[in-house]
Amino acid sequence: MLVSILHDITGFRRFPRDAKLLIISSIVMSFTQGYMFVDFSIYLSQVGYSTYWIGIVLSVPTFLGAVFMIPMGHLADMYGRKRFILLARFFSFLGAVIYFLTYNLILVILAGIFQGIAFANASSSYNALMAEKTTSEDRNLIFASNSFLSGMAQAAGMFYGSIPPIIGNIYHI
């Protein structure tokens, strides 16, 4: 059993280049999602948003992601999954930049719209492209590795949110 696990861990080296890139992009997204899951609602509360507006702000990306997922999947099949995943990463980055630069309600909701579009683009294309870029022999290992690494990155992002308050307390800032 231990030999099998070690074999699986070292198998990452033989993954196709595109599968590795997809996994790395998933790790980055998972880290930021972990951070946002924990800290974003706390941040919005601290800058003065009511629980009503926090609920609206947090619901917009999920709602739009669900609404646009099927249409984006069809468009990705027509125009290329890779393009839609790259577009998703761009919209996600754009939304994150807005989140980090302002707490203006309209701009925060606009960032949520970008995040929802990103979610719809990535969710509808990611697994299909990953399956397309792998062999049937490696598919289980690649998908399991992706889930494991993304989960670890999300947990690290959640933990990362605890670091600034600790540093602030240590240095009295």
N, C-alpha and C positions, 0 to 999 in steps of 0.2 A: 504494500500500500504506500509506504513512504517513498519507495523508488518511483512509483507511478506519479505521485505528487511532484517530486523533484523533476521528473521528466516533463511534466506539464508546465512547470514554472520556467524551465529552460527552453520550452517550445516557442516562447515569444520571439526569439531570434529568427526563427524560420517563417514567421508570419509574413505574408506579402506586404510590400511597402505601403500600399494603399490602406490595407487593414490596420497597420501600425499607425498611420496618420489619422485614420478615423478614431482609433482608440485614444490617441493623444488628444484630439479635439474634444472627445467625450470627457476625458479626465479634466480638462480645463473648464469645460462647461459645468461639470458636476461640482468642482471646487467652488465656483462662483455661486451656483445654486445653493450649496450648503451654507455658504456665508449669508446669502440673501434670506434663506428660510428662517434663520435664527435672528439675525440682526435687523433686517429691514423694517419689520413691524415695530420693533422696539425703538428704532431710530425715528420712524414716523410719529410715534407716540411722544417722544422726547422733543420733537420740533413743533408739537402742538396739534397734530391731527386727532380728531375724535375717532372712536372705534368704528363709527359708521364709514368715515372716509378711508380709514385703513382697510376696511373690508372691501370697499369699492376698488381701491388701488390694487389690492392683492387679487381681486377677482377678475379684473380686466384681462391680464395675460392668459389666465387659464380658460376663461370663457372664449376669447378670440382664438386661442389655440385649438380648442375643440371645434369651433364653428368652421375654421378654415382648414382643418387637417385633411379632410377628404378632397376638397377642391385642389389644395396644394399637392396632394399625392398624385392626382391626375395630371396636373401641370408638370410635376417633376418627372413623371413617366414619359410625357411628351417631349420635354425640353432638356432633360438630363438631371439625374438625382444629385450628381456632384455639384452642379451649379446651385441647386436649391439648398444644399447643405452649406455651401459657402455663403450664399445669401442669408441663410439663417444665422451663421456665425457673425456676419456683418451687422444684421439687425440686433442681435443680442448684444454685441459690443456697443453699438450706438445707444441702445437703451441703458446699458450699464453706465456709460459716460454721462448720460443725462441724470441718472439716479445719483451719481457721485458729485455732480456739479451744482445741483439745485434741489430744493424741496418745494418749489412752486407747484401747486396742485395740477394745473393744466399740463405743465411739462412732465410731471411725474406720471400722469395718466398717458401722455404721449409715449413716454418710455415704456409703459406697460403695454401699449399697443404694439410697439416694436418688439417687445419680448414675446407677445402672443403670436405675432407673425413668425418670429424666429422659431418658437415652439412648434407651430404648425408645419413650417418648412422642414425642420430637422426630424420631427417625429414621423412624418409621412415618408421620408426618404432614407433615413439612416440605416435601419435594419435591412431594408431591401438592398441598399448599396453594399452593406457589409456582406450579406449573403452572396451577392454577385462577385465580390472581390476575393472570395475564399473558396477553397476546395471542400468537397463534402467530408473529406477525412478530417480536416482541421476545424470545421465550422463549430462543433460543440466547444472545443477548447478556446477558440477565438471569442465566441459569444460569452462563455463563462469568464474568461480573462477580462473582457470588456466590462462585464457586470461587476466583477470583483474590484477592478481598479477604479471604476467610476464610483462605486460605493465607498471605497477608501478615500477617494478624493472629496466626495461629498462630506464625509465625516471630518476630514481635515479642514474643510471650509467652515464647518460648524464650529470646530474647535478654534480655528483662527479668529473667529469673532470674539472669543474670550480674551485674546491677547492684548488688544489696546486698553481695555479697562485695567488689566493687571499692571501693564507698563505705566499707565496713568497714576495708579495708586502708589507704585514704587517711587516714581519720580515727581509726584505731587503736581501733575499737570492735568 
